């Protein structure tokens, strides 16, 4: 199923300003903002966090399924889709990132 179709099935993100991704020590390693160009990733990561409690390797595998055609594009063009690349790295490194929601005011 194409990415755009998958997005329609995910929970809304209008209540979020951003998501902070935290490593095992609690350091912010990335921020996905609610703005054009990253709203799809915000929806995917938010859904994964709600479903799995964190971005675990299993959650990352599901995320790669949700990214659909972008996952293959990311494999062919490393760096073009950093939020997809991050999921691939979590699987390979068997790491987990915690999520901290930043709510829109």
C-alpha positions as CSV (number, residue, x, y, z in Angstrom):
1,X,0.0,0.0,0.0
2,X,1.4,3.5,-0.9
3,X,2.7,5.7,1.9
4,X,-0.1,8.3,1.3
5,X,-2.7,5.5,1.9
6,X,-1.0,4.3,5.0
7,X,-0.9,7.9,6.4
8,X,-4.7,8.1,6.2
9,X,-5.1,5.2,8.6
10,X,-2.8,6.7,11.3
11,X,-3.9,8.8,14.3
12,X,-4.1,12.6,13.8
13,X,-1.1,14.8,14.8
14,X,-2.7,18.2,15.0
15,X,-2.2,18.2,18.8
16,X,1.6,17.8,18.4
17,X,4.2,20.5,17.8
18,X,6.9,17.9,17.6
19,X,8.3,14.6,18.8
20,X,11.7,14.4,20.5
21,X,13.6,11.1,20.1
22,X,15.6,10.2,23.2
23,X,18.5,7.7,23.4
24,X,19.0,5.3,26.4
25,X,20.7,8.1,28.4
26,X,17.7,10.5,27.8
27,X,19.6,12.7,25.3
28,X,17.5,14.2,22.5
29,X,19.0,12.7,19.3
30,X,16.5,14.0,16.9
31,X,13.3,16.1,16.6
32,X,10.5,15.6,14.1
33,X,8.5,18.8,13.8
34,X,4.9,19.2,12.8
35,X,5.6,21.1,9.6
36,X,5.4,20.6,5.9
37,X,7.9,17.9,4.8
38,X,8.0,16.0,8.1
39,X,4.3,15.6,9.0
40,X,4.2,12.1,7.5
41,X,7.2,11.1,9.6
42,X,5.6,12.7,12.7
43,X,2.5,10.6,12.1
44,X,4.5,7.4,11.6
45,X,6.7,7.9,14.7
46,X,3.7,9.0,16.8
47,X,1.8,5.8,15.8
48,X,4.8,3.6,16.5
49,X,5.2,5.1,19.9
50,X,1.6,4.7,20.8
51,X,1.6,1.1,19.6
52,X,5.0,-0.1,20.9
53,X,5.6,2.3,23.7
54,X,8.9,3.3,22.1
55,X,10.7,3.0,18.8
56,X,12.0,-0.5,19.3
57,X,13.5,-2.6,16.5
58,X,10.1,-4.3,16.1
59,X,8.5,-0.8,15.9
60,X,11.1,0.2,13.3
61,X,10.3,-2.8,11.2
62,X,6.6,-1.8,11.2
63,X,7.6,1.8,10.4
64,X,9.5,0.6,7.3
65,X,6.4,-1.1,6.1
66,X,4.4,2.1,6.7
67,X,6.9,4.2,4.7
68,X,6.2,1.8,1.8
69,X,7.8,3.1,-1.4
70,X,10.0,5.6,0.6
71,X,11.8,2.7,2.3
72,X,13.1,1.4,-1.0
73,X,14.0,4.9,-2.1
74,X,15.9,5.4,1.2
75,X,17.9,2.2,0.6
76,X,18.9,3.4,-2.8
77,X,19.6,6.9,-1.7
78,X,21.1,7.0,1.8
79,X,20.6,10.3,3.5
80,X,17.6,11.3,1.4
81,X,15.1,10.1,4.0
82,X,16.7,10.5,7.4
83,X,13.6,9.4,9.4
84,X,13.6,6.1,7.3
85,X,17.3,5.7,7.7
86,X,17.0,6.0,11.4
87,X,14.5,3.1,11.6
88,X,16.9,0.9,9.5
89,X,19.7,1.8,11.9
90,X,17.7,0.9,15.0
91,X,17.0,-2.5,13.5
92,X,20.6,-3.1,12.6
93,X,22.0,-1.8,15.9
94,X,19.2,-3.4,18.0
95,X,18.6,-0.1,19.7
96,X,15.4,1.6,21.1
97,X,14.6,5.3,21.1
98,X,12.1,6.8,23.6
99,X,9.6,9.4,22.5
100,X,8.7,12.7,24.2
101,X,5.8,14.5,22.8
102,X,5.8,18.3,22.5
103,X,2.2,19.4,22.5
104,X,0.9,22.3,20.4
105,X,-0.2,25.2,22.5
